[in-house]
Amino acid sequence: MEQNQLSLRKASSRIGYALLLTLAIVLLVQFALSLIVALLAPSIMLEPWYIWGMTVISLYLAAFPIYILIVKSIPSYEVNAQEESNLKKYSVKEIIMIIFICLAATYIFNLVSVALNYLIGLLKGSPVTNPLEVAVGSSSVIYTFIVACVMAPVVEEIMFRKLMLSKLMVYDKRVAIIVTSIAFALFHGNLYQLLYAFVLGVIFAHITIKSGTVKYAIILHIVINTIGSVIIPSLVANSNEMIATVAGLIVICVVIAGLVLFFIRRNTLFPSLDEGLEIESQEKRKISESLLSSGMILFLIASVIFTLVQVFLA
């Protein structure tokens, strides 16, 4: 048991350092690029692709490959013959039901986040900026779709559900779900996305473990980002009040449908992980072993600081 705990701490620490370095590279590359653009061609900052272009270069082209190099040497979980026979293949109907559940979770926890940011805005004397809203609002639909709805889901699912989840599953599946979801939520560096990103992370991780593949998580992520970042904002922003009202009613219906589906179909859509039950104190100790490793602590501190900077200084 002690050796297992030491191994979990070591693996978590390396993953934490990889996430920390990824965040640092993103910030440094974006700072350097913005400085160069400001000096040589400031008009580029007004282009509709500028913000998403910075994300592509800094995260997907610069930081993401380094993250892969750091974590790839950590042992990954291998599915045994018995588990392979119990892997779940989700039907199109089940994926659609899970989409409704994910959307319900997104809108419910987004309301909580909006209320929290409103209160913070009252305290600091100015509204809290939503970085995602700024990026979507300053870009065209096509660039938002390509980067936020296609590229981001693929890269993030590989980072958190394909790689990080697999590395931590070696020690405990449930702990892997919780730790990867916390890291996924904090990695966004955005208080508006923090709560629902964690919940979606739990759903995506559970489905990835039960199916043995990350493809379902990628599909869900793409659909949810497309609805949340392109379709609904476009309808709500429409000058036609009727269309905007219909969009609002659709959101309400989706939330109700998602809640109903979760309560009546959760055992089918999110079946047990088929592990022996552990006492709660053991799972809590494993979570603390992972989150309190040196690399993970530094990543958590850095991401919290970055999020607070976005809240109070942006």
ChimeraX attribute file (.defattr): number of C-alpha atoms within 10 A of each C-alpha:
attribute: neighborCount
match mode: 1-to-1
recipient: residues
	/A:1	6
	/A:2	7
	/A:3	8
	/A:4	12
	/A:5	15
	/A:6	14
	/A:7	17
	/A:8	23
	/A:9	25
	/A:10	19
	/A:11	24
	/A:12	28
	/A:13	23
	/A:14	19
	/A:15	27
	/A:16	26
	/A:17	21
	/A:18	23
	/A:19	30
	/A:20	23
	/A:21	18
	/A:22	23
	/A:23	23
	/A:24	17
	/A:25	18
	/A:26	22
	/A:27	17
	/A:28	13
	/A:29	18
	/A:30	19
	/A:31	14
	/A:32	12
	/A:33	15
	/A:34	19
	/A:35	13
	/A:36	12
	/A:37	14
	/A:38	13
	/A:39	9
	/A:40	10
	/A:41	11
	/A:42	13
	/A:43	9
	/A:44	13
	/A:45	13
	/A:46	11
	/A:47	13
	/A:48	19
	/A:49	19
	/A:50	17
	/A:51	20
	/A:52	19
	/A:53	15
	/A:54	17
	/A:55	19
	/A:56	19
	/A:57	16
	/A:58	24
	/A:59	23
	/A:60	18
	/A:61	12
	/A:62	16
	/A:63	22
	/A:64	24
	/A:65	12
	/A:66	17
	/A:67	21
	/A:68	17
	/A:69	10
	/A:70	15
	/A:71	22
	/A:72	13
	/A:73	11
	/A:74	18
	/A:75	13
	/A:76	18
	/A:77	16
	/A:78	13
	/A:79	13
	/A:80	8
	/A:81	8
	/A:82	8
	/A:83	15
	/A:84	13
	/A:85	9
	/A:86	13
	/A:87	16
	/A:88	18
	/A:89	13
	/A:90	15
	/A:91	9
	/A:92	9
	/A:93	9
	/A:94	14
	/A:95	16
	/A:96	14
	/A:97	19
	/A:98	24
	/A:99	19
	/A:100	23
	/A:101	24
	/A:102	25
	/A:103	26
	/A:104	25
	/A:105	21
	/A:106	21
	/A:107	17
	/A:108	15
	/A:109	20
	/A:110	19
	/A:111	15
	/A:112	14
	/A:113	18
	/A:114	16
	/A:115	13
	/A:116	14
	/A:117	19
	/A:118	15
	/A:119	14
	/A:120	16
	/A:121	16
	/A:122	11
	/A:123	10
	/A:124	13
	/A:125	10
	/A:126	11
	/A:127	16
	/A:128	22
	/A:129	18
	/A:130	17
	/A:131	18
	/A:132	15
	/A:133	12
	/A:134	11
	/A:135	18
	/A:136	20
	/A:137	15
	/A:138	17
	/A:139	18
	/A:140	14
	/A:141	16
	/A:142	13
	/A:143	17
	/A:144	24
	/A:145	21
	/A:146	13
	/A:147	18
	/A:148	24
	/A:149	22
	/A:150	18
	/A:151	15
	/A:152	21
	/A:153	21
	/A:154	19
	/A:155	16
	/A:156	18
	/A:157	25
	/A:158	19
	/A:159	19
	/A:160	23
	/A:161	30
	/A:162	21
	/A:163	22
	/A:164	28
	/A:165	28
	/A:166	24
	/A:167	26
	/A:168	27
	/A:169	19
	/A:170	19
	/A:171	20
	/A:172	17
	/A:173	19
	/A:174	19
	/A:175	21
	/A:176	28
	/A:177	26
	/A:178	19
	/A:179	25
	/A:180	23
	/A:181	24
	/A:182	20
	/A:183	22
	/A:184	25
	/A:185	22
	/A:186	24
	/A:187	23
	/A:188	18
	/A:189	22
	/A:190	23
	/A:191	25
	/A:192	26
	/A:193	20
	/A:194	20
	/A:195	22
	/A:196	24
	/A:197	25
	/A:198	23
	/A:199	20
	/A:200	23
	/A:201	26
	/A:202	22
	/A:203	19
	/A:204	24
	/A:205	27
	/A:206	25
	/A:207	25
	/A:208	24
	/A:209	23
	/A:210	21
	/A:211	19
	/A:212	20
	/A:213	16
	/A:214	20
	/A:215	17
	/A:216	18
	/A:217	26
	/A:218	22
	/A:219	16
	/A:220	21
	/A:221	24
	/A:222	20
	/A:223	18
	/A:224	21
	/A:225	19
	/A:226	19
	/A:227	15
	/A:228	16
	/A:229	21
	/A:230	19
	/A:231	15
	/A:232	17
	/A:233	17
	/A:234	17
	/A:235	18
	/A:236	17
	/A:237	12
	/A:238	14
	/A:239	10
	/A:240	10
	/A:241	12
	/A:242	12
	/A:243	15
	/A:244	18
	/A:245	14
	/A:246	13
	/A:247	20
	/A:248	15
	/A:249	12
	/A:250	13
	/A:251	16
	/A:252	15
	/A:253	14
	/A:254	19
	/A:255	21
	/A:256	15
	/A:257	16
	/A:258	20
	/A:259	18
	/A:260	15
	/A:261	17
	/A:262	21
	/A:263	10
	/A:264	10
	/A:265	15
	/A:266	14
	/A:267	10
	/A:268	10
	/A:269	19
	/A:270	15
	/A:271	13
	/A:272	10
	/A:273	16
	/A:274	9
	/A:275	9
	/A:276	6
	/A:277	8
	/A:278	8
	/A:279	8
	/A:280	8
	/A:281	9
	/A:282	10
	/A:283	15
	/A:284	12
	/A:285	13
	/A:286	21
	/A:287	19
	/A:288	14
	/A:289	21
	/A:290	29
	/A:291	23
	/A:292	17
	/A:293	21
	/A:294	17
	/A:295	22
	/A:296	27
	/A:297	18
	/A:298	18
	/A:299	26
	/A:300	20
	/A:301	13
	/A:302	19
	/A:303	23
	/A:304	17
	/A:305	13
	/A:306	18
	/A:307	21
	/A:308	15
	/A:309	13
	/A:310	17
	/A:311	22
	/A:312	15
	/A:313	10
	/A:314	12
